[in-house]
Amino acid sequence: MYNQGYVPQNQGQQSGSWYAPPPQPRQQQARRSGGSSGKQPPKKPKKKRSLKWQLVKVLIVIVLIAGACAGGYIWKTQNEVKPYMSVFLPNIYVDGISLSGLSWQEGSQKVWEQANAKENSWYVRLKNTSGQYQDITADMLGISFDPSAALEEAWAIGHATDASGRKDIFELQQEIAAAKNTTYSFTSAQQSADTTPIDNILTTLQTVAYKAPQDAALLSFNPDDLNNPFTFQQESYGQWLDVTAVKEQILEMVSTLQSGEILLETTPIAPTVTVAELEKNVELRYRATTAISKSSTEDRTNNIRVAFERINGTILQSGKTFSFNSAVGRREAGNGYYPAIEYAYGSEVMGIGGGVCQASTTVYLAAIQAGLKINKRSAHSNPVNYTEMGMDATVNSTRGHEVDFTFTNNTDSPIYISAHVITSSTNKNSLMCDVRIYGKSLENVSYQLVSETVEVLPKPEEAVLVKDEDGENVIYEDETKLRSKGRDGYVVEAYLVTYTDGVETDRTRVSRDTYPARADRYWVGVTPRY
């Protein structure tokens, strides 16, 4: 399309250039109009260049510039991609081998050489801490080392892979740029999906490695060993092998084709019961001692020993009741007891088993201060010389006149009793009754038995005369001899005091005993004097 007012110059020539005709003078323009009146003919409007033509020229310029830029960008991209078209990209690894910058032939050769070498040499050695080991080989796991697929995957990054053998140049550029900041790793090992061989090996190793823990146990109570009365079976730790973790390590070594050794470290299994825990159930809850008078005869002391021999080693289960008379038996000669002085109805008399009451008193002192429940306990009719008033426990096994001492194990674990006649630690010439009660720890609690006299009963002034029918002490009616000296009587109360962390937290009255006053007693003869 041509604009009005323009004509081609040298039309038909090769130049094809265009020019505009020169402008004409105004007079000539008027004459041409034919006007003779002297009036100027109206001016013709000047023709403007076509807007469409201007737009076409602008578009042509834009297209030329865009084409030049596009061509330059394509040329630049081609130069960036070209160096990598025949080699592996940076950060490309197959079986741990860097293929960066290598041609297909060079990279393939290196990978195949290593794969062929590893097919016969790869192994994982499972070794325990004792030095024993088990090897796992590629053949055992059905592993093949064919790197073909891995090499093709590695080469595909940054290279043409479509059916036409081409890949968009800009896509290649993006892959090359990404490869510079990303590591790509491929492996040639192809493991069978069946992990049964590994599982079988690990199951065997786990069975061999397993060791059951051994709980501590109380083997025996040795009441005669006052220093170590209990024998324990020591606890021991067991062990097991975490095969899940080991299997993960094996599979990791398979995936990286790395041969090597895995140390089979077992995990300890703690026992459920320890000696330290058992010892808390056999702690000494209380030890009671009473001094044996130097005036005590050998037979009296032996009666204490006989009673203690039958108590020593007693194990009283939780909730069970201990009976002194049942434990030591009737005090009879046929039962191993000896004649000795004993208290009977306020008087000291000769009887079989004299002295056993000191044994029962010592057991009472141990039991009540060990926190055990006292069921039956009676005081003597007279104060005794081996403990304070209100803290003794008399017994009698005479038929029809039985007096027993009993207590119950009110703890939730067994109670263990040792009972002995021992030499005093402060005087080797003195003997002592020694009773120890073991059981569940009292922890920060302790008990103490205390007594106090709440009333004194004066001694009667009038003496009591006892006829000596046999004439063993006096003969005549006007003849007397002191049989026993009188004394005041007492009313005594005993309290069990509870201490927590050494501070008194409770005081409970456990008994109120009356020791009657006694008048002087004299023998008097029965024969008249003539």
C-alpha positions as CSV (number, residue, x, y, z in Angstrom):
1,M,0.0,0.0,0.0
2,Y,1.3,3.3,-0.9
3,N,0.6,6.7,0.8
4,Q,-1.0,9.5,-1.2
5,G,1.4,12.2,-2.3
6,Y,4.3,9.5,-2.7
7,V,5.5,7.9,-5.9
8,P,8.2,5.4,-6.4
9,Q,11.5,6.7,-7.8
10,N,13.0,4.9,-10.7
11,Q,10.1,2.5,-10.7
12,G,11.1,-0.8,-12.0
13,Q,14.7,-0.3,-11.0
14,Q,16.4,-2.4,-8.3
15,S,16.7,0.5,-5.9
16,G,13.0,0.6,-5.1
17,S,13.5,3.8,-3.2
18,W,10.9,6.3,-2.6
19,Y,10.8,10.2,-2.8
20,A,8.3,13.1,-2.3
21,P,7.7,15.7,-5.1
22,P,9.0,19.2,-4.4
23,P,6.4,21.8,-3.2
24,Q,4.8,24.3,-5.8
25,P,4.6,28.2,-5.4
26,R,1.3,29.6,-4.0
27,Q,0.6,31.7,-7.1
28,Q,0.7,28.8,-9.4
29,Q,-1.7,27.1,-7.1
30,A,-4.1,30.0,-7.3
31,R,-4.0,30.1,-11.1
32,R,-4.7,26.5,-11.3
33,S,-7.8,27.0,-9.4
34,G,-9.1,29.3,-12.1
35,G,-10.0,32.2,-9.7
36,S,-9.7,35.8,-11.2
37,S,-11.7,37.7,-8.6
38,G,-8.7,38.4,-6.5
39,K,-9.9,36.2,-3.7
40,Q,-7.6,33.5,-2.6
41,P,-9.0,30.0,-3.3
42,P,-9.5,27.9,-0.1
43,K,-6.4,26.0,1.0
44,K,-6.3,22.3,0.5
45,P,-5.6,20.4,3.8
46,K,-2.0,18.9,3.9
47,K,-2.1,15.2,3.7
48,K,-0.6,13.4,6.8
49,R,1.4,10.2,6.6
50,S,-0.7,7.2,7.3
51,L,-0.8,6.0,11.0
52,K,-1.0,2.5,9.9
53,W,2.3,2.8,8.0
54,Q,3.9,4.2,11.1
55,L,2.8,1.2,13.2
56,V,4.0,-1.2,10.6
57,K,7.5,0.3,10.7
58,V,7.5,0.1,14.5
59,L,6.5,-3.5,14.5
60,I,9.1,-4.3,11.9
61,V,11.8,-2.7,14.2
62,I,10.5,-4.7,17.2
63,V,10.5,-7.9,15.3
64,L,14.1,-7.3,14.1
65,I,15.3,-6.5,17.6
66,A,13.5,-9.5,19.2
67,G,14.9,-11.8,16.6
68,A,18.4,-10.5,17.2
69,C,18.0,-11.0,21.0
70,A,16.5,-14.5,20.6
71,G,19.2,-15.5,18.3
72,G,21.8,-14.2,20.7
73,Y,20.2,-16.0,23.7
74,I,20.0,-19.3,21.8
75,W,23.6,-18.9,20.7
76,K,24.6,-18.3,24.3
77,T,22.6,-21.3,25.6
78,Q,24.1,-23.6,23.0
79,N,27.6,-22.6,24.1
80,E,26.7,-23.3,27.7
81,V,25.3,-26.8,26.9
82,K,27.8,-27.8,24.3
83,P,30.7,-28.7,26.7
84,Y,28.5,-31.2,28.5
85,M,26.9,-33.0,25.6
86,S,29.5,-35.7,25.4
87,V,30.4,-36.1,29.1
88,F,28.7,-36.9,32.4
89,L,27.5,-33.8,34.4
90,P,29.2,-32.6,37.6
91,N,28.2,-34.5,40.9
92,I,27.2,-37.7,39.1
93,Y,28.1,-40.9,41.0
94,V,27.6,-44.5,40.2
95,D,28.6,-47.0,42.9
96,G,30.4,-44.3,44.6
97,I,32.5,-43.4,41.5
98,S,32.6,-39.8,40.4
99,L,31.8,-39.7,36.6
100,S,32.0,-35.9,36.4
101,G,33.6,-34.9,33.1
102,L,34.0,-38.4,31.8
103,S,32.7,-39.6,28.5
104,W,30.2,-42.5,28.3
105,Q,32.9,-44.9,27.4
106,E,35.3,-43.7,30.2
107,G,32.6,-43.7,32.9
108,S,31.2,-47.0,31.9
109,Q,34.6,-48.7,31.9
110,K,35.4,-47.5,35.4
111,V,32.0,-48.6,36.8
112,W,32.1,-52.0,35.1
113,E,35.6,-52.7,36.3
114,Q,34.6,-52.0,39.9
115,A,31.3,-54.0,39.6
116,N,33.1,-57.0,38.3
117,A,35.6,-56.8,41.1
118,K,33.0,-56.5,43.8
119,E,30.8,-59.3,42.6
120,N,33.2,-61.8,44.0
121,S,34.7,-59.8,46.8
122,W,31.8,-58.0,48.5
123,Y,30.9,-59.1,52.0
124,V,29.6,-57.9,55.3
125,R,31.2,-59.5,58.4
126,L,29.0,-59.7,61.5
127,K,31.4,-59.9,64.5
128,N,30.6,-60.1,68.1
129,T,32.6,-58.8,71.0
130,S,34.1,-62.2,71.6
131,G,35.7,-62.2,68.1
132,Q,33.3,-64.7,66.6
133,Y,32.0,-63.7,63.2
134,Q,29.6,-64.6,60.3
135,D,30.2,-63.4,56.8
136,I,27.3,-62.4,54.4
137,T,28.3,-62.5,50.7
138,A,26.6,-61.2,47.6
139,D,25.8,-64.8,46.5
140,M,24.0,-65.5,49.8
141,L,21.8,-62.5,49.3
142,G,21.2,-63.0,45.5
143,I,22.8,-59.6,44.7
144,S,23.8,-59.0,41.1
145,F,26.2,-56.2,40.1
146,D,24.9,-55.0,36.6
147,P,25.5,-51.2,36.3
148,S,23.8,-50.8,32.9
149,A,20.6,-49.3,34.3
150,A,22.5,-47.1,36.8
151,L,24.8,-45.8,34.0
152,E,21.8,-45.0,31.8
153,E,20.1,-43.1,34.6
154,A,23.2,-41.2,35.3
155,W,23.7,-40.3,31.6
156,A,20.1,-39.2,31.2
157,I,20.7,-36.2,33.4
158,G,21.7,-33.4,31.0
159,H,21.5,-35.5,27.8
160,A,18.8,-36.3,25.2
161,T,16.6,-39.3,26.1
162,D,13.4,-38.9,24.0
163,A,12.5,-41.0,21.0
164,S,13.9,-38.4,18.6
165,G,17.2,-38.4,20.3
166,R,16.7,-34.8,21.2
167,K,15.9,-32.8,24.4
168,D,14.9,-29.2,24.6
169,I,18.1,-27.1,24.9
170,F,16.6,-25.0,27.6
171,E,15.7,-28.1,29.6
172,L,19.2,-29.4,29.2
173,Q,20.5,-26.0,30.5
174,Q,18.4,-26.3,33.6
175,E,19.6,-29.8,34.3
176,I,23.2,-28.8,33.9
177,A,22.7,-25.9,36.3
178,A,21.0,-28.1,38.9
179,A,23.7,-30.7,38.7
180,K,26.3,-28.1,39.8
181,N,24.5,-27.9,43.2
182,T,23.0,-31.3,43.5
183,T,24.6,-34.8,44.1
184,Y,23.2,-37.7,42.1
185,S,24.1,-41.2,43.3
186,F,23.1,-44.4,41.6
187,T,23.9,-48.0,42.5
188,S,24.3,-51.1,40.3
189,A,23.6,-53.6,43.0
190,Q,20.3,-55.4,42.5
191,Q,19.2,-57.2,45.7
192,S,16.5,-59.8,45.7
193,A,13.3,-58.5,47.4
194,D,13.4,-61.7,49.6
195,T,15.4,-60.8,52.7
196,T,14.9,-64.3,54.2
197,P,18.7,-65.1,54.1
198,I,19.5,-62.0,56.1
199,D,16.6,-62.7,58.5
200,N,17.7,-66.3,59.1
201,I,21.3,-65.3,59.8
202,L,20.2,-62.5,62.2
203,T,17.7,-64.8,64.0
204,T,20.5,-67.3,64.6
205,L,22.8,-64.6,65.9
206,Q,20.1,-63.2,68.1
207,T,19.4,-66.6,69.6
208,V,23.2,-67.1,70.3
209,A,23.6,-63.6,71.7
210,Y,20.6,-63.7,74.0
211,K,21.3,-64.2,77.7
212,A,18.4,-64.1,80.2
213,P,18.9,-61.8,83.2
214,Q,19.2,-63.5,86.5
215,D,17.2,-62.1,89.4
216,A,18.7,-61.9,92.8
217,A,17.2,-64.3,95.4
218,L,17.4,-64.9,99.1
219,L,19.0,-68.4,99.3
220,S,19.1,-68.9,103.1
221,F,18.7,-67.4,106.5
222,N,21.7,-68.2,108.7
223,P,20.6,-67.1,112.2
224,D,23.9,-68.2,113.8
225,D,26.0,-65.9,111.6
226,L,25.3,-62.6,113.4
227,N,27.4,-60.6,111.0
228,N,25.9,-62.0,107.7
229,P,22.7,-63.8,108.6
230,F,21.5,-63.9,104.9
231,T,22.9,-65.5,101.8
232,F,21.9,-64.1,98.5
233,Q,22.1,-65.1,94.9
234,Q,23.6,-62.1,93.1
235,E,21.6,-60.7,90.3
236,S,23.1,-60.6,86.8
237,Y,22.3,-58.6,83.7
238,G,21.1,-60.4,80.5
239,Q,21.6,-59.2,76.9
240,W,19.9,-59.2,73.6
241,L,20.8,-58.3,70.1
242,D,18.9,-55.6,68.2
243,V,18.7,-57.3,64.9
244,T,16.5,-54.6,63.4
245,A,19.3,-52.1,63.7
246,V,21.9,-54.6,62.3
247,K,19.7,-55.3,59.3
248,E,19.4,-51.7,58.5
249,Q,23.2,-51.4,58.5
250,I,23.5,-54.5,56.2
251,L,21.1,-53.0,53.7
252,E,22.9,-49.7,53.8
253,M,26.2,-51.5,52.9
254,V,24.4,-53.4,50.1
255,S,23.1,-50.1,48.6
256,T,26.6,-48.5,48.7
257,L,28.5,-51.7,47.7
258,Q,30.8,-51.2,50.6
259,S,32.3,-54.2,52.2
260,G,33.1,-54.1,55.9
261,E,32.5,-55.2,59.4
262,I,29.5,-54.7,61.7
263,L,30.2,-55.1,65.4
264,L,27.3,-56.8,67.1
265,E,26.9,-54.9,70.3
266,T,24.3,-56.4,72.6
267,T,21.9,-54.4,74.7
268,P,21.9,-55.2,78.4
269,I,18.7,-56.5,80.0
270,A,18.3,-55.4,83.7
271,P,17.2,-58.0,86.2
272,T,13.8,-57.5,87.9
273,V,15.1,-58.1,91.4
274,T,18.5,-57.0,92.9
275,V,20.2,-57.9,96.1
276,A,19.9,-54.2,97.2
277,E,16.1,-54.5,96.9
278,L,16.0,-57.9,98.8
279,E,18.2,-56.5,101.6
280,K,15.5,-53.9,102.3
281,N,13.2,-56.8,103.2
282,V,15.7,-58.4,105.7
283,E,17.0,-55.4,107.5
284,L,17.5,-55.6,111.3
285,R,14.3,-54.1,112.7
286,Y,15.4,-54.4,116.3
287,R,18.0,-56.1,118.5
288,A,17.1,-56.6,122.2
289,T,19.5,-57.8,124.9
290,T,19.2,-58.6,128.6
291,A,22.0,-59.3,131.0
292,I,22.1,-62.7,132.6
293,S,22.9,-62.4,136.3
294,K,26.2,-63.8,137.5
295,S,24.2,-65.5,140.2
296,S,22.3,-67.5,137.5
297,T,23.1,-71.1,137.7
298,E,24.3,-73.1,134.8
299,D,21.1,-75.0,134.6
300,R,19.1,-71.8,134.5
301,T,21.3,-70.4,131.7
302,N,21.0,-73.7,129.9
303,N,17.2,-73.4,130.1
304,I,17.5,-70.1,128.3
305,R,19.7,-71.7,125.7
306,V,17.2,-74.5,125.1
307,A,14.4,-72.1,124.6
308,F,16.5,-69.9,122.2
309,E,17.6,-73.0,120.2
310,R,13.9,-73.6,119.5
311,I,13.2,-70.0,118.5
312,N,16.4,-69.4,116.6
313,G,15.9,-69.4,112.8
314,T,12.1,-68.8,113.0
315,I,10.7,-67.4,109.8
316,L,7.3,-65.9,110.5
317,Q,5.3,-65.2,107.4
318,S,3.2,-62.1,106.9
319,G,0.0,-62.3,109.0
320,K,1.1,-65.3,111.0
321,T,1.2,-65.4,114.8
322,F,4.2,-66.5,117.0
323,S,3.4,-68.4,120.2
324,F,6.3,-68.6,122.7
325,N,4.9,-71.7,124.4
326,S,4.3,-73.5,121.1
327,A,7.8,-72.6,119.9
328,V,9.8,-73.7,123.0
329,G,7.5,-76.6,124.2
330,R,6.5,-77.5,127.7
331,R,9.1,-77.0,130.3
332,E,9.7,-80.6,131.4
333,A,12.8,-82.6,132.0
334,G,11.8,-84.9,129.2
335,N,11.7,-81.9,126.9
336,G,15.3,-80.9,127.6
337,Y,14.8,-78.5,130.5
338,Y,16.6,-78.3,133.8
339,P,15.5,-77.5,137.4
340,A,16.2,-73.9,138.4
341,I,14.8,-71.1,140.5
342,E,11.7,-69.4,139.0
343,Y,9.1,-67.0,140.1
344,A,5.8,-68.5,141.2
345,Y,3.0,-66.6,142.8
346,G,5.3,-63.9,144.2
347,S,7.9,-66.3,145.5
348,E,11.1,-67.8,144.1
349,V,10.8,-71.6,143.9
350,M,12.6,-74.4,142.3
351,G,11.0,-75.6,139.1
352,I,11.7,-77.2,135.8
353,G,12.6,-74.6,133.2
354,G,13.5,-71.7,135.5
355,G,15.0,-68.9,133.5
356,V,12.8,-69.3,130.4
357,C,10.9,-66.1,131.4
358,Q,14.1,-64.1,130.7
359,A,14.0,-65.6,127.2
360,S,10.4,-64.7,126.7
361,T,11.0,-61.2,128.0
362,T,13.9,-60.6,125.6
363,V,11.8,-61.8,122.7
364,Y,9.1,-59.4,123.8
365,L,11.4,-56.5,124.0
366,A,12.6,-57.3,120.4
367,A,9.2,-57.8,119.0
368,I,7.4,-54.8,120.3
369,Q,10.3,-52.4,119.4
370,A,10.4,-54.0,115.9
371,G,6.9,-52.6,115.4
372,L,5.1,-56.0,115.5
373,K,1.6,-56.5,116.9
374,I,1.6,-57.8,120.5
375,N,-1.4,-60.1,121.2
376,K,-0.7,-61.6,124.7
377,R,1.8,-60.5,127.2
378,S,1.7,-60.6,131.1
379,A,4.0,-59.1,133.7
380,H,5.6,-61.1,136.5
381,S,4.1,-60.8,140.0
382,N,7.5,-59.5,141.2
383,P,9.9,-57.1,139.4
384,V,12.7,-59.0,137.7
385,N,16.4,-58.0,137.7
386,Y,17.0,-58.3,133.9
387,T,14.7,-55.5,132.7
388,E,12.7,-52.6,134.0
389,M,9.2,-53.0,135.5
390,G,6.5,-52.9,132.9
391,M,8.8,-54.3,130.2
392,D,8.9,-58.0,131.2
393,A,6.8,-60.9,129.8
394,T,6.2,-64.0,131.9
395,V,5.2,-67.4,130.6
396,N,4.0,-70.7,132.1
397,S,3.4,-74.0,130.5
398,T,1.9,-75.9,133.5
399,R,-1.3,-77.5,132.5
400,G,-4.3,-75.6,133.8
401,H,-2.1,-72.5,134.5
402,E,-0.8,-71.7,131.1
403,V,0.4,-68.2,130.4
404,D,1.6,-67.5,126.8
405,F,3.3,-64.7,125.0
406,T,2.2,-64.1,121.4
407,F,2.7,-61.6,118.6
408,T,1.7,-61.3,115.0
409,N,3.7,-60.4,111.9
410,N,1.7,-57.4,110.8
411,T,4.2,-56.5,108.0
412,D,3.8,-57.5,104.3
413,S,7.0,-59.6,104.3
414,P,8.5,-62.4,106.4
415,I,10.0,-61.8,109.8
416,Y,13.2,-63.6,110.7
417,I,14.3,-64.2,114.3
418,S,17.7,-65.1,115.7
419,A,18.1,-65.9,119.4
420,H,21.3,-66.6,121.3
421,V,23.1,-66.6,124.6
422,I,26.2,-64.6,123.9
423,T,29.2,-63.2,125.7
424,S,28.9,-59.5,126.5
425,S,30.9,-57.3,124.2
426,T,32.0,-55.2,127.2
427,N,32.7,-58.0,129.7
428,K,33.9,-61.4,128.5
429,N,32.9,-62.9,131.8
430,S,29.3,-61.9,131.5
431,L,26.6,-63.5,129.4
432,M,23.6,-61.9,127.6
433,C,20.4,-62.9,126.0
434,D,20.4,-61.6,122.4
435,V,17.3,-61.6,120.2
436,R,17.3,-60.0,116.7
437,I,14.3,-59.5,114.5
438,Y,14.8,-58.9,110.8
439,G,12.3,-58.0,108.2
440,K,11.1,-55.2,105.9
441,S,13.0,-52.0,106.5
442,L,11.4,-49.5,108.9
443,E,13.3,-46.8,106.9
444,N,13.2,-43.6,108.8
445,V,10.9,-44.9,111.7
446,S,12.1,-46.5,114.9
447,Y,10.4,-47.6,118.2
448,Q,11.4,-47.4,121.8
449,L,9.7,-49.0,124.8
450,V,9.8,-46.9,127.9
451,S,8.1,-47.3,131.3
452,E,7.2,-45.0,134.2
453,T,6.0,-45.7,137.8
454,V,2.7,-44.0,138.3
455,E,2.1,-45.2,141.9
456,V,4.1,-46.7,144.8
457,L,2.3,-49.2,147.0
458,P,3.8,-49.2,150.5
459,K,5.0,-52.4,152.0
460,P,2.7,-53.9,154.7
461,E,4.0,-53.3,158.2
462,E,2.8,-56.7,159.5
463,A,5.0,-59.6,158.6
464,V,3.6,-62.9,157.3
465,L,4.4,-66.1,159.1
466,V,4.8,-69.3,157.1
467,K,4.7,-72.6,159.0
468,D,7.7,-74.8,158.4
469,E,5.8,-78.1,158.5
470,D,8.9,-80.1,157.6
471,G,11.1,-78.3,160.0
472,E,13.7,-77.7,157.4
473,N,14.3,-74.1,158.5
474,V,12.9,-73.8,162.0
475,I,11.4,-76.3,164.4
476,Y,9.8,-74.6,167.4
477,E,6.8,-72.4,167.6
478,D,8.7,-69.6,169.1
479,E,11.4,-69.8,166.5
480,T,11.3,-67.7,163.3
481,K,13.5,-67.2,160.3
482,L,13.3,-64.7,157.4
483,R,12.0,-66.4,154.4
484,S,11.7,-63.4,152.0
485,K,12.1,-59.7,152.6
486,G,9.1,-57.6,151.9
487,R,9.0,-54.6,149.5
488,D,6.9,-51.8,148.2
489,G,4.5,-52.4,145.3
490,Y,4.3,-50.4,142.1
491,V,1.8,-49.4,139.4
492,V,3.8,-49.0,136.2
493,E,2.7,-47.9,132.7
494,A,4.7,-48.7,129.6
495,Y,4.6,-46.6,126.4
496,L,5.8,-47.4,122.9
497,V,7.4,-44.2,121.5
498,T,7.6,-43.7,117.7
499,Y,10.4,-41.7,116.2
500,T,10.4,-40.4,112.6
501,D,13.8,-39.1,111.5
502,G,14.8,-39.1,115.1
503,V,11.9,-36.9,116.2
504,E,9.2,-38.3,118.5
505,T,5.9,-38.4,116.6
506,D,3.8,-40.7,118.8
507,R,3.6,-42.1,122.3
508,T,1.1,-45.0,122.9
509,R,0.5,-46.7,126.2
510,V,0.8,-50.4,125.7
511,S,0.4,-51.8,129.3
512,R,-0.4,-50.9,132.9
513,D,1.0,-53.4,135.4
514,T,0.7,-53.7,139.1
515,Y,3.5,-55.3,141.1
516,P,1.8,-55.9,144.6
517,A,3.5,-54.8,147.8
518,R,5.0,-57.7,149.8
519,A,5.3,-58.0,153.5
520,D,8.3,-59.6,155.1
521,R,7.8,-63.3,155.3
522,Y,9.2,-65.5,158.1
523,W,9.4,-69.2,158.7
524,V,7.9,-70.3,162.0
525,G,8.2,-73.7,163.7
526,V,5.3,-75.9,164.5
527,T,6.7,-77.9,167.4
528,P,5.9,-76.6,171.0
529,R,8.8,-76.0,173.2
530,Y,8.5,-77.8,176.6
